[in-house]
Amino acid sequence: MARNPKLTASEVDGVAYRRARTWEIAFSQLNNGSAMIFYVLVGLMSYLQNAGYGIAVAVAGIILTVTRVFDGVIDPLLALVIEKVRFGFGKLRFFMLTGWVIRSLAILMLFVWGSDAGLGAVFFIAVYLVYIVGSSMNDIAGQMSGPVLTNDPRQRPTVQVWATVYSYLIPSIFTIISTVVFLPRHGNEFTVAMLSETAMTYVACSLVFQILACIGVARVDKPESFAHTSVTREKAAVTVRDMWNVLAHNGSFQRYLISGASDKLAQSVRSQAVIGTLMWGILLGNMQLGTVLSLIAILPGIVFAIFGARFTGKRGSKAATVTWTWICLILAAVLAVFCLVVDMRSVLGSLPLAIGFFLVYLLLNGASMVVTVASGAMRADIIDYELDRSGKFLPATVTATYNIVDQIISSLGSTLALGAVALIGFSVVMPQPTDSPTPEILFMTMLLFFGLPILGWICTLIAMRGYKLDRLEMVEVQKRVAGRKAELQAETPAEATV
């Protein structure tokens, strides 16, 4: 008996969704991969400040926090520029490449040309602010590519799968390069020479990813893709008031902010290089092996991400977020108790303990990937909902408005991390993998590595209780948007004949 072909989302929902080619999605999200390379370098900033510019550990955390606030402030200004600008060839590639050039030059100035030259904190802050401008420009344009490429509810999570895979896999690969290749060549110390060599290699690799990302968005990066900025022409102009309107009156966006910002704070703290040193280098006792094993933990997570995309496409971003956030919370609590009960230095020397630790760690990373996939799809849903709610298609504005709160809150990441290590005795020098474990290091690491993520997931579950954009509601949103655009297009020819 012949099998009936599976109905498409357009046939099931009665909406003419736009779709992208799989390779376009994969290539376009390499902009996120390029950004993750710089993200790894920013994680090394605390070492750079201390070794290359003579800035004290506690002061270094304050500098990174204040500059991240600047990041949140500059985002809305850049978003308004991106929304208004029209080029004959589109605009995604222009802002992606321009942002990459600015951030790359700033990184080379900080890590290579200016490091250990006696230029001090003022030079560091000034160049780092330039880096932030380029970073924001590149990130906003890159994050716009997903909503522009597709609005198919089954395909939309796939965009986030690729972004999530790059977000987890690429930082781990490049962390391995620095800790397994560069770090041992410099006496297992984060020296100026080691940081300089790392930065030059990373910038060169990021250029390859950036070029591929531009190829991925080339088909949709044209004026027509941004022509319908509004489903009502009298509201077409984009202003600062629109940004405030999104933040103040879009209830679903507010709840998404709470969820995303709390998770980002925990992720920002956990991703700091100094926290990795505490967990893998000092507690586990093998910085290189710990980093390699963390990469291995990501590979099954990719399978989770693919499954999560299908789960999200079928059940919706809200259902996926709630279900897998509960799973993450439970697994993190189990792993924290395990680390507190077992001697951490004995884990890598005992096969049963190693299997137990990394089995739970594998599951936690996999569940976290599903939450990340659902979160990316949720932001795209909110962009379409804002078009339905206010009549404006504002991918850059929604992204930048999210970034305002996200950057301000997550800017506390470096301050919390460096302040925490200062409380346990590292107020003048940074922790090194060669340091001995202490009870203070153990408890602080558990608090930062597992405690903050657990708190973030609790905030997510509370926020999602009132989030209304489930799978069925998003179908209705797409129908209303399509209907309004059809009406507008029908009116245009009539008016043109008058």
VOKOL-911863 format. One record per residue (C-alpha): residue in three letters; x, y, z. Coordinates in steps of 0.02 Angstrom, whole numbers, plus 32768, in hexadecimal, padded with zeros to 4 digits. Layout:
<rs>
AlaXYZ
...
</rs>
This chain:
<rs>
Met800080008000
Ala804580AA7FCF
Arg8068811E805F
Asn801281C6805E
Pro809082568056
Lys80A482B680F7
Leu8047835A80F6
Thr80B083F88100
Ala8097847A8188
Ser804784ED8107
Glu7FC8846780D9
Val7FA1843E818E
Asp7F9484F181CD
Gly7F4D85438131
Val7FDA85C3812D
Ala805285E1809A
Tyr80F585D780FD
Arg819A860B80B0
Arg8226858A80BA
Ala82E2858980A5
Arg835A85068061
Thr83B1849D80E4
Trp845F84D480AE
Glu8429858B80B7
Ile83F58573816C
Ala849685168197
Phe8505859A8145
Ser84A586318185
Gln84B585FB823A
Leu857385F38229
Asn856A86AB8253
Asn8540866C8300
Gly85D485F682F5
Ser8646868882CB
Ala85FF86E9835E
Met861F865583D2
Ile86D8865B83A8
Phe86DD870E83E7
Tyr867486D9847C
Val86FF866184AE
Leu877C86EF84A1
Val8710875E850F
Gly871286D2858F
Leu87CF86E78593
Met87C287A485AD
Ser87D987968669
Tyr88818741864D
Leu88B087C185C8
Gln88878853863A
Asn88F1880C86C6
Ala898687CE8660
Gly8989884C85D1
Tyr894D88EC8621
Gly897288D886DB
Ile88BD88EB8711
Ala888E889E87B8
Val8816880A87B8
Ala878788638811
Val8799890087A6
Ala879B88948709
Gly86EE88528734
Ile86A88901874C
Ile86EF893B86A5
Leu86A088A98647
Thr85F988C9869D
Val85F389838674
Thr8624896685C0
Arg859E88E185AC
Val851E896385E4
Phe855F89D18556
Asp8540893B84E5
Gly8489893B8518
Val847989F584F8
Ile84CA89F4844C
Asp845D8964840C
Pro83BA89C783F7
Leu84138A53839B
Leu846289DA8322
Ala83BB897F830E
Leu83638A1E82D8
Val83EB8A3D8257
Ile83DD898B8215
Glu831F8995820C
Lys83228A3A81AA
Val83B58A1B8134
Arg838D89DC8085
Phe8413899D800E
Gly83FC89617F5C
Phe844C88BB7F8B
Gly83F888A68034
Lys844588CB80DD
Leu8469882C813F
Arg8512880C80ED
Phe854788C280FC
Phe852B88CD81B7
Met856B881C81D8
Leu8611883E817E
Thr862688EF81BF
Gly860988B48270
Trp868688268259
Val870D889D821B
Ile86F5891382AE
Arg86F4888B8333
Ser878A883282E5
Leu87F688CD82E1
Ala87C888F48395
Ile87F6884383CD
Leu889E884B8377
Met88C188F483C6
Leu889788B08473
Phe88E88805846B
Val8979882183F4
Trp89AD88D483CF
Gly898689288475
Ser899F889C84F4
Asp8A3488AA856A
Ala8A6189548521
Gly8A3E89B885BD
Leu89A18A0A8576
Gly893789EA8611
Ala887E89E48637
Val88498A7D85D3
Phe88878A338530
Phe8836898C855A
Ile878C89DA857E
Ala878E8A4A84E3
Val87B889BC846B
Tyr8740894584BF
Leu86B289C184A4
Val86DF89C283EA
Tyr86D7890483EE
Ile8629890D8438
Val85EA897C83AB
Gly862789018327
Ser85E8886C8389
Ser853988B6839B
Met852F88E382E3
Asn8561883482AE
Asp84F387D9832B
Ile8453883B8307
Ala84638821824B
Gly848B876A8263
Gln83F8874C82D6
Met8383879B8257
Ser83AA871481D7
Gly833E868C8226
Pro829686E98225
Val82BB872A8175
Leu82E8867E8131
Thr824D861E816D
Asn81AE862A81D4
Asp817D857281BF
Pro815D85318271
Arg81AC84898246
Gln824584D681F5
Arg825D8567826C
Pro82A384FB82FA
Thr832084B4827C
Val836E85618270
Gln838C855C832A
Val83D084AB8321
Trp845E84E682B3
Ala84788581831E
Thr8478851783BC
Val84F184978376
Tyr856885228347
Ser8550857683EF
Tyr858384DA844E
Leu85FA848383D7
Ile866485138398
Pro868F855E8443
Ser86BE84B18481
Ile872D848F83EB
Phe8786853583FC
Thr8794852384B8
Ile87EB847D8498
Ile886084D2841D
Ser8893855184A1
Thr88A084D88533
Val88E8844084D9
Val895484958455
Phe89808546848B
Leu897B853A854A
Pro89FB84AB855C
Arg8A71850684E4
His8A7885968560
Gly8A9885368601
Asn89DF85158624
Glu89CC85CE8651
Phe895A86528604
Thr89E886C485CF
Val89E987598557
Ala8A3D86F184D0
Met89BE866584E3
Leu892A86DE84D9
Ser897587378441
Glu898F869483E2
Thr88DF865D840C
Ala8891870083CF
Met88E987018326
Thr88B5864E8302
Tyr8801866A8337
Val87E9870882CF
Ala882786B08232
Cys87B0861D824F
Ser871D8691826E
Leu873486E181C3
Val87138639816D
Phe8670862481CE
Gln863D86D781A7
Ile865286C180EC
Leu85EA862280ED
Ala8561867C8151
Cys8558870480CC
Ile8543867E8046
Gly84B5863280AB
Val844D86D380B2
Ala8475870E8000
Arg83CF86D47FB4
Val8360872D8032
Asp83D287C28051
Lys837B88357FD8
Pro830888CD7FE9
Glu826988697FCB
Ser828588038069
Phe827C88A180D2
Ala81FC8901806A
His816688CE80D3
Thr819D891B8176
Ser80E6893581A1
Val803F88E7817C
Thr7FF589958189
Arg804E8A1A8124
Glu80248AAB8198
Lys808D8A55821F
Ala81228A2E81B0
Ala81A18AA581FF
Val820E8A568287
Thr82318AC4831E
Val82788ABB83CE
Arg81C48AB6840C
Asp81AD8A0E83B5
Met823989C6841E
Trp81E88A0484BE
Asn813F89C68481
Val81858916846A
Leu81D489158516
Ala814289648573
His80A98917851F
Asn80DA886F84D6
Gly80B487FC8568
Ser80F887608512
Phe819B87BB84F0
Gln81A787F085A6
Arg819A873C85E0
Tyr82188706855E
Leu828E878B85A1
Ile828187468651
Ser82A486978614
Gly833286C585A1
Ala838887428613
Ser838C86CF86AA
Asp83D286408642
Lys845086B485EF
Leu849186F08697
Ala84B5863E86CC
Gln850286148623
Ser856E86B18627
Val85B5868586D2
Arg85D085CF86A7
Ser862785F68602
Gln86AC86638653
Ala87588616863C
Val877C862886F5
Ile86E585BA8721
Gly8720853686A5
Thr87C9853C86FC
Leu8777851E87A5
Met8709848F8768
Trp8777843086EF
Gly88278465871E
Ile8822846F87DC
Leu879383FF8813
Leu87A28376878F
Gly885E838B8788
Asn8879838586CC
Met885384228668
Gln887483D485BE
Leu8814833285DC
Gly8784838F8629
Thr877583FE8590
Val877B836B8518
Leu86F58310857C
Ser868783AA857A
Leu869183A584BB
Ile866182EE84BB
Ala85CA831D8524
Ile858F8392849A
Leu8589830D8412
Pro84F182B08459
Gly84A8835C8479
Ile849F837883BE
Val842C82E283B2
Phe83C2832F843C
Ala83BD83D283DA
Ile837C837B833D
Phe82F9832083A4
Gly82D183C483FC
Ala82B1841A8355
Arg823183968327
Phe81E383A083D5
Thr81DA845E83C9
Gly8195845A8318
Lys810B83E4834E
Arg80E1842483FD
Gly811684DA83F2
Ser81A1853D8446
Lys8144855584EA
Ala8122849C8507
Ala81D5846E84DA
Thr821D84F3854D
Val81B684BF85E5
Thr81D0840385CE
Trp828C840785B5
Thr82AC848F8635
Trp8266841A86B9
Ile82DA8391867C
Cys837184078683
Leu8347843E8733
Ile833A838C8775
Leu83DB83528720
Ala843F83E8875D
Ala840683CA8810
Val843A83148805
Leu84E5834187BF
Ala850483C68844
Val84DE834B88D0
Phe855282CB887D
Cys85E18348887A
Leu85C78379892F
Val85C282C6896C
Val864F827B8904
Asp870782AC8909
Met8719830A8864
Arg87D182DC8850
Ser87A08224884F
Val8721823287C2
Leu879B82238731
Gly87F781948787
Ser875D812A87A5
Leu86FD80DE8713
Pro865580D08771
Leu8660818487B1
Ala869681C58706
Ile8606816A86B1
Gly858981AC8730
Phe85C8825F8725
Phe85D2826A8669
Leu8530820B8649
Val84CE828D86AA
Tyr85378318865D
Leu850F82D685AF
Leu845582D585D5
Leu845C8384861F
Asn84B583CB8587
Gly843983768514
Ala83A283B78572
Ser83EF84668574
Met8400846084B8
Val8347843B84A5
Val831D84D28511
Thr8391853E84A7
Val833E85018406
Ala8292852A844D
Ser82CE85D58487
Gly830B860583DA
Ala826785D0838C
Met820C86328412
Arg826586D383E3
Ala823486BC832D
Asp8180869E8365
Ile8184874283C7
Ile81C187A1832D
Asp812A876182CB
Tyr80B68781835E
Glu80F588358367
Leu80CA884782AE
Asp801B880982D7
Arg800C88748374
Ser8052891B8339
Gly80538908827C
Lys81108911826A
Phe819388908237
Leu822388BD82AA
Pro82A5883182B2
Ala833688A682DB
Thr82D0890B8357
Val8290887383B6
Thr833F882983BA
Ala838D88CB83F8
Thr830488E98479
Tyr8327883B84BD
Asn83E1886184BB
Ile83C988FD8526
Val838B889985B9
Asp83F28800858D
Gln8496885F8588
Ile847588C38626
Ile844A8827868A
Ser84CB87B4863E
Ser854E883C8656
Leu854D8806870B
Gly8598875F86D4
Ser864E879286D6
Thr863687F88775
Leu85E3876787CF
Ala866886EC8794
Leu86FE875987C0
Gly86AE87998860
Ala868A86E68895
Val873D86AC887A
Ala877B874688D5
Leu87118713896B
Ile876B866B8974
Gly881A86B68971
Phe884086E588BB
Ser883A87A288CF
Val88E587C98882
Val890C8738880B
Met889986CA87A4
Pro887D861087CB
Gln88ED859D8768
Pro88D484E4873C
Thr896A84BA87A9
Asp891584FA884A
Ser88DD847E88D0
Pro8823846288F2
Thr87D884A38994
Pro8729849789DF
Glu870F854F89B6
Ile8736853088FF
Leu86C1849A88FC
Phe862B84F38946
Met8642859188DF
Thr8656852D883F
Met85B884C98862
Leu8559856B8885
Leu859185BB87E2
Phe859585218772
Phe84EF84D387A7
Gly849985468825
Leu848185DC87B1
Pro843E85738720
Ile83C085228795
Leu838585CE87CD
Gly837786048717
Trp830D856E86E9
Ile82988590877B
Cys828086418739
Thr825A85F9868D
Leu81D2858586D0
Ile81808614872D
Ala818586868694
Met813D8603861F
Arg809F85EF8688
Gly8054868A8637
Tyr80A4867C858A
Lys8016866D850B
Leu806D864B8465
Asp8056858F845E
Arg804F852983BD
Leu7F97854B8398
Glu7FA2860583BC
Met803786188345
Val7FD385CA82B7
Glu7F4D864F82D3
Val7FD386D782D8
Gln801786A1822E
Lys7F68869C81E5
Arg7F41874C8220
Val7FE7878F81DE
Ala7FCE873B8135
Gly7F1D877F8129
Arg7F538832814D
Lys7FE0882B80CE
Ala7F6987E6804B
Glu7EF28876806C
Leu7F7E88F5805C
Gln7FBA88AA7FB9
Ala7F0988AA7F76
Glu7EF589637F9E
Thr7F9989997F4D
Pro7F6989777E96
Ala7EC389CF7EAE
Glu7F178A6A7EF4
Ala7F988A687E69
Thr7F0E8A7F7DE6
Val7EC68B197E3A
</rs>
